[in-house]
Amino acid sequence: MSLLRVLGRPMLASMFLTGGLNSVRDPKEVAPAAEPVVQPVTERVSALPDRTEQVVRLNGAVQVAAGLMLATGRMPRPAALAIAATLVPTTLAGHRFWEAEDPSQRAEQRIHFFKNMSMLGGLLIAADDTGARPSVVWRGSHAARGLRRDAGLVRRSVRATTGPAAAAGRVRAKLPV
């Protein structure tokens, strides 16, 4: 594994580990800001808890678990996707710069919003990173190509041996026993 991956993954995960731990420990601190985003989502997704604090705590737990997986390099691609999925509602709830009336507050929230968008981009790149190994799709198509080639070789080999064997059988059939 490259040094960039060894250093970069924990650095990318660090923000989600700390933020997720804060959400798990004290969801009431984040719940008021999350309410406008959580309510419409919980109405559409029945598997989510009804209370905003529980959804915030669940979001934080996913960030912590996936952050640990990303930082340690255990299934980093699914971990990056899981964090990316939690980052979208977190960003929409926490950095609603379009609602801020104070220009300095609006500018600060806009910076945080686009910082989160940058982290989302990094997570999407990490989710696509195969770690210098071929992807599952490439390995599958490469294996299929090899099987087709092997099947062609077997077919040519069978054709090459059946012709002379059939001729020998016809000659033998004509010989008196």
ZIRA-V596580 format. One record per helix or strand of 2 or more residues. SS is the DSSP state (H for helix, E for strand). FROM is the first residue (numbers start at 1). TO is the last residue. If there is no record, write none. Layout:
{{SS & FROM & TO} {SS & FROM & TO}}
This chain:
{{H & 3 & 25} {H & 27 & 44} {H & 52 & 72} {H & 76 & 94} {H & 97 & 99} {H & 103 & 128} {H & 136 & 174}}
